[in-house]
Amino acid sequence: MSTYHVGEKKIIKKDILHCEDEKYRDFDYESANQSMEFLGKHLYEFICEDDDVIPQVFTLLFNYFDENPDYFKLEGIFRKPGNKSLEEEMAKELEDGNYEFLQTVEDPYTVATFIKKVLRQMGEPLCTYSRYEEFKSMGDDLNEDRCIENVKKTLSKLPYRNRETFYALLNFLGHVLIFEEDN
């Protein structure tokens, strides 16, 4: 475990390699069975709509904010927790295929919390276990140009669905940053 200090806060970061799910260590992307479930599953097990490579759950969650851009302006949108029982209900409804349920959710904090939960509980992170050390060491280079080149190079090594989902996530987070003075 690593310990970081941000201001007066002490942050403990677990090393992801020590908590990985063994069944996903050598995951076979080609034989992945997609299902409606996504919590605790590998990215290649998530349902994708038609020819899209980005899992449907991410498209739905990102669109929730894109369709309601004022939510990006809410203070602490990705820091403040959402409603736990609504989050559980949302997971059940989405896994049951009731995607319209998301349109009825009026608590963007819960949706933001849910995005983090889906990412955190994936069977293998977007950066993959095999590329984790490369991603982890990227912050060591303080030269911005080299850092950007390292990010591009490392992202290009990811499996296709991981890479495209990572790009979609970065694009989404770019929208969040646009409103950083508000949120």
ABEGO torsion letter per residue (X at the ends): XBBBBBEABBBBBBBAAAABBAAAABBBAAABBBBABABGBBAAABBBBEABABBAAAAAAAAAAAABAAAAABBGAAABBBBAAAAAAAAAAAAAGBAAAAAABABAAAAAAAAAAAAAABABBAAEAAAAAAAAAAAABABAAAAAAAAAAAAAABBAAAAAAAAAAAAAAAAAAAAAAAX
